[in-house]
Amino acid sequence: MGAVLPLSKTALWQKLEVVNTTISTKDNLITLIEFRQAVYEHVFRKRRNALFDTRDALLSGGTLASFAYLSQRERFQRKWPSPYAAVEAGQIDPEALRRLLVNQLPQKGRCVFPLDSTSWARPRSSVAQDLQCVYQASGDVDGGNVTIGYPYSLLEWCAEAHTSWSLSLGVRCIWSKQTAQDVGVAQIQALAEARATCSEALDIVAADGK
């Protein structure tokens, strides 16, 4: 694993070599099929079929008038109560999902992993616990405001230079008894352990000020 670099995104990419690889459509399809199968077998623990169809329905795009409309999507093959069964009784293994996502990364070359924090505003919730004062960015003149909600730490992988698209490797809530630094360090340690066998890779974590 590389060290945390105090560089801007533009300056960071100027120091990296982008390795282009050619992968056939057939290989991509095989990888996608294997990934979906691994999610079904190792990530989804309970109500696998309901979770799988609900996920496909969510990924099919478009707007929804309500949660119940997920069962009307073309990709949803089960009966209408299944989305509710997926949410209420479904069980997901987040650690298995993180390992699976890390396994999709290049095994050699330079890889950049941005580490940053964000927030989820929940100012009107009457049942959520451990709510905190969080910063919420906006397009206003003052640039944002403080509200009530949950802070999260995000560790991602930049697939291409000079783009804003990235693959999320881990999203962890920062509880009130934790700090962003503590959660971020734990995420980096987990990434280092998962990438321990990638001896030909140079992994660089670019962390924003936390």
C-alpha positions, -999 to 999 in steps of 0.1 A, spaced: 0 0 0 12 35 -7 10 65 17 -16 92 19 -6 119 -6 -15 156 1 -20 164 -35 -49 178 -55 -68 155 -78 -53 172 -109 -17 171 -96 -21 135 -85 -32 123 -119 -3 142 -135 20 119 -115 3 87 -125 8 64 -155 -25 52 -169 -22 16 -181 -46 7 -210 -56 -29 -213 -78 -44 -240 -105 -67 -227 -130 -84 -251 -167 -81 -247 -169 -118 -240 -144 -115 -211 -164 -86 -197 -196 -106 -198 -180 -136 -181 -167 -113 -154 -201 -97 -149 -218 -132 -147 -192 -144 -121 -197 -112 -101 -235 -116 -100 -232 -152 -90 -207 -143 -62 -231 -117 -49 -259 -142 -48 -239 -169 -31 -217 -150 -7 -232 -115 -1 -269 -122 2 -275 -144 32 -313 -145 36 -340 -139 11 -315 -141 -17 -340 -142 -46 -360 -113 -33 -328 -93 -27 -314 -102 -61 -346 -91 -80 -349 -60 -59 -314 -50 -67 -319 -56 -105 -351 -35 -103 -333 -6 -87 -305 -7 -112 -328 -7 -142 -331 31 -140 -360 55 -142 -381 71 -115 -405 54 -90 -437 68 -76 -433 46 -46 -413 16 -33 -441 -8 -44 -435 1 -80 -402 -19 -79 -423 -50 -83 -436 -36 -116 -402 -33 -132 -395 -56 -161 -364 -71 -144 -384 -80 -113 -396 -116 -117 -411 -123 -83 -445 -115 -68 -453 -80 -55 -446 -86 -17 -410 -96 -25 -394 -61 -22 -408 -58 13 -395 -93 22 -361 -83 9 -360 -51 31 -376 -66 62 -361 -101 63 -332 -99 39 -296 -102 52 -265 -89 36 -228 -96 45 -211 -62 41 -176 -75 46 -181 -102 19 -193 -74 -4 -162 -53 3 -139 -82 -4 -157 -90 -36 -154 -54 -48 -117 -53 -40 -111 -85 -60 -124 -67 -91 -95 -42 -90 -64 -44 -111 -37 -67 -96 -8 -46 -109 1 -10 -118 -9 21 -100 -43 24 -83 -57 55 -67 -81 53 -38 -98 85 -28 -109 87 9 -134 113 18 -165 119 40 -200 129 32 -233 132 51 -269 120 49 -294 146 63 -322 132 85 -335 164 102 -371 152 105 -365 116 117 -381 108 150 -368 72 152 -332 73 140 -307 70 168 -273 85 173 -280 115 150 -253 142 148 -248 177 136 -233 173 101 -223 196 73 -245 196 42 -231 211 10 -255 232 -12 -254 256 -41 -262 286 -20 -239 316 -17 -226 304 17 -218 270 3 -237 248 28 -252 246 62 -252 225 94 -281 200 98 -290 168 116 -280 135 101 -253 108 98 -217 113 86 -201 87 64 -166 78 54 -162 68 17 -133 48 3 -134 44 -35 -113 35 -65 -107 58 -95 -111 38 -126 -100 65 -151 -79 97 -149 -96 131 -151 -131 118 -144 -154 120 -114 -166 83 -118 -154 59 -91 -162 25 -77 -172 25 -41 -153 0 -20 -166 8 14 -191 32 30 -190 33 68 -211 54 92 -190 76 116 -208 71 149 -207 98 176 -181 79 196 -158 77 166 -138 102 145 -135 104 108 -98 97 111 -104 65 131 -129 52 106 -107 62 76 -77 44 91 -97 12 96 -108 14 60 -73 17 48 -61 -12 69 -89 -34 56 -79 -24 20 -42 -32 27 -51 -66 41 -73 -74 11 -45 -63 -13 -16 -79 5 -9 -104 -23 -9 -77 -50 29 -74 -50 30 -57 -85 5 -30 -75 13 5 -62 -18 15 -42 -21 52 -33 -47 65 -9 -55 102 -16 -73 115 15 -91 148 18 -88 168 50 -110 152 77 
